[in-house]
Amino acid sequence: MKRSELEQIIREELEKALQERAELSEKSVPEPYNRNSPPRRPMTKAQIKERDKIGKAMEKNPDTVKRFKNKFESEWRDYLWASATSKVLGRR
């Protein structure tokens, strides 16, 4: 098999995999059921206010932003706000 043929096969497989991934949305994959996890409940207004305060403070801190960007790349902001939410809810 020639190198060019192998490269073409690899390109086709990559394109196929990327198309399959694009068809899946975040909501299409069900969350695993865990009996030990607490039931989800809406946050109170006070908790939301505290989360916003913590999240904004984290976004202003360049060291924190750098750490999240290095660890989570393009999704760093989502993880930063999830971390702020966890702190408010007392999970960390």
Secondary structure, DSSP 8 states (H G I E B T S, - for coil): --HHHHHHHHHHHHHHHHHHHHH--GGGS-----TTS-------HHHHHHHHHHHHHHHH-HHHHHHHHHHHGGGHHHHHHHHHHHHHHT--
